[in-house]
Amino acid sequence: MLDLIILSLHFFICFLISIAIWYGPKDVDSDSSSTGGAEMQPDGLVFIGKEDDIKKSQRITAKIDGREIVVFYHEGKFHALDSRCYRKIFACVISDIDGQACIVCPWHKFKITLETGEGLYEGINPQEPSPTPKWQSKGVKQRIHKVTIDNGNVYVSPPDLSVSFDSDYFAEKYKQGGELAMGK
């Protein structure tokens, strides 16, 4: 019974953290001049924020051409991914999985590497004499974005949409209909 209470409390706290991240004041929108934040540079890069500010907050969300992304600062590196996971919505925790920094979606438990956007799952090979679970790849599921640091500023390259990823579906769906389209 105590385990059930602790587990329920854990999920409730994760939910509250997700809401705080989701509605936090750290949003920047390159489509809106009222934010004073993200802006397109002559070289095509989009200014996201100051390096020190993002390091302190560990993450920031921004919109590039209406597409919501999240920039993480984790273990000395910046990573940028679509803010919607390849199933629905991205308010998440970063965990180490098999030596890789991964985002773990609190709703779906999908594990996505920060470095490559690859989806991971734990599976077994039934043909092995003693099958043991091992982390395996589902392939790249999440669009990642190139991050550039210049003079204390963080920039993100706009997405190359010539290649499609599973997260593109939800990025477009959210872009077109907002929270209502996402069933949030």
C-alpha positions in Angstrom: 0.0 0.0 0.0 2.8 2.4 0.9 4.4 1.6 -2.5 1.2 2.6 -4.3 1.1 5.9 -2.4 4.7 6.7 -3.2 4.2 5.8 -6.8 1.1 8.0 -7.0 3.0 10.9 -5.3 5.9 10.4 -7.8 3.5 10.7 -10.8 1.7 13.6 -9.3 5.0 15.5 -8.8 6.1 14.6 -12.3 2.8 15.9 -13.6 3.3 19.2 -11.7 6.8 19.6 -13.0 5.6 19.0 -16.5 2.9 21.7 -16.2 5.5 24.1 -14.8 7.8 23.4 -17.7 5.0 23.6 -20.2 3.6 26.9 -19.0 6.9 28.4 -17.8 7.9 31.9 -18.7 10.9 30.8 -20.8 9.2 30.8 -24.2 10.6 32.7 -27.2 8.9 33.0 -30.5 10.7 33.9 -33.7 7.3 34.7 -35.4 6.4 37.4 -32.9 8.2 40.7 -32.6 6.5 41.3 -29.2 8.8 38.8 -27.4 12.0 40.6 -28.2 13.6 37.1 -28.2 14.2 34.9 -31.2 15.1 36.6 -34.4 16.4 35.4 -37.7 20.1 36.2 -38.4 21.5 37.0 -41.9 23.1 33.5 -42.0 19.7 31.8 -41.4 20.4 31.0 -37.7 17.7 31.9 -35.2 18.7 33.6 -32.0 17.2 31.6 -29.0 18.7 33.3 -25.9 21.8 34.0 -23.9 24.1 31.0 -23.1 24.3 31.8 -19.4 20.5 32.1 -19.1 19.9 28.7 -20.7 22.6 27.1 -18.6 20.8 28.3 -15.5 17.3 27.2 -16.5 18.6 24.0 -18.2 16.0 24.3 -21.0 14.1 26.9 -23.0 11.3 26.5 -25.5 11.1 28.6 -28.7 9.2 28.7 -31.9 10.8 28.8 -35.2 8.4 29.5 -38.1 5.6 28.3 -35.8 7.4 25.1 -35.0 8.0 24.6 -31.2 11.4 23.4 -30.2 13.1 22.9 -26.9 16.8 23.6 -26.2 18.4 21.6 -23.4 21.6 22.3 -21.6 22.8 19.0 -20.2 26.2 17.9 -18.9 28.0 20.7 -20.7 26.3 20.5 -24.0 23.4 22.1 -25.8 20.8 20.0 -27.6 17.7 21.2 -29.6 14.8 18.9 -30.5 11.1 19.3 -31.5 9.1 19.9 -28.4 6.5 17.4 -29.3 7.5 13.8 -29.0 6.7 11.5 -31.9 3.5 10.5 -30.2 2.1 13.6 -28.7 3.6 16.1 -26.2 7.0 16.8 -24.8 7.3 17.7 -21.1 10.0 15.5 -20.0 12.8 14.3 -17.7 16.4 13.7 -18.9 17.8 10.3 -17.9 20.9 8.3 -18.6 20.0 5.2 -20.6 22.7 2.8 -21.6 25.3 5.6 -21.5 23.2 8.0 -23.5 21.4 11.2 -22.3 17.8 10.6 -23.2 14.5 12.4 -22.8 11.8 10.3 -21.2 8.3 11.3 -22.1 6.3 11.2 -18.8 3.1 10.2 -20.6 4.3 7.6 -23.0 7.6 6.6 -21.4 9.3 6.9 -24.9 13.0 7.3 -24.6 14.7 9.6 -27.1 18.4 10.4 -27.3 19.4 14.0 -27.0 22.3 13.6 -29.4 20.5 11.9 -32.4 16.8 11.9 -31.8 16.9 8.1 -31.9 14.1 6.2 -30.1 15.2 3.5 -27.7 13.4 0.5 -26.3 14.4 -2.4 -24.1 13.8 -5.7 -25.9 15.1 -9.3 -26.0 16.2 -11.5 -28.8 14.1 -14.7 -28.3 16.7 -16.7 -30.4 19.4 -16.2 -27.7 19.8 -19.2 -25.3 19.2 -16.9 -22.3 17.4 -13.8 -23.6 18.2 -10.8 -21.6 16.7 -7.3 -22.2 19.0 -4.9 -24.1 18.5 -1.4 -25.2 17.8 -1.3 -29.0 17.1 1.4 -31.5 13.7 2.2 -33.2 15.6 4.5 -35.5 15.6 8.3 -35.5 12.1 9.4 -34.4 12.7 12.9 -33.2 13.9 15.9 -35.2 17.0 17.4 -33.8 18.2 20.9 -34.6 21.8 22.2 -34.9 22.8 24.5 -32.0 25.5 27.2 -32.5 27.1 29.2 -29.7 28.6 32.5 -30.7 29.7 35.3 -28.3 27.5 34.0 -25.5 24.5 33.7 -27.7 22.6 30.5 -28.5 21.4 30.0 -32.1 19.4 27.2 -33.7 19.4 26.3 -37.4 15.9 26.1 -39.0 14.8 22.5 -39.7 15.8 20.8 -42.9 12.3 19.6 -44.0 13.6 17.6 -46.9 14.0 14.6 -44.6 10.9 13.5 -42.6 10.8 12.3 -39.0 7.9 10.9 -36.9 7.9 14.0 -34.7 7.1 16.2 -37.7 3.5 15.0 -37.7 2.9 16.3 -34.2 5.0 19.5 -34.8 2.7 20.3 -37.8 -0.5 19.3 -36.0 0.3 21.6 -33.1 1.4 24.4 -35.4 -1.9 24.2 -37.3 -4.3 23.8 -34.4 -2.5 24.6 -31.2 -3.3 22.9 -27.9 -6.9 22.0 -29.0 -5.6 19.9 -31.9 -3.3 18.1 -29.6 -6.1 17.0 -27.3 -4.2 18.6 -24.4 
